[in-house]
């Protein structure tokens, strides 16, 4: 009976390790892409604000 408890623990620990190996890089990738998307949007807003501040050319 004690042997099955150790096997269960090893199985559970292995599963947690595999989940961490998948989750951590995925979370880093998603955070990086969201930040770059937000940065591009802020750049566009700044550019539009600068264009609106300039007088109209005819």
Secondary structure, 3 states (H helix, E strand, C coil): CHHHHHHHHHHHHHHHHHHHHHHHHHHHHHHHHHHHHHHHHHHHHHHHHHHHHCCCCC
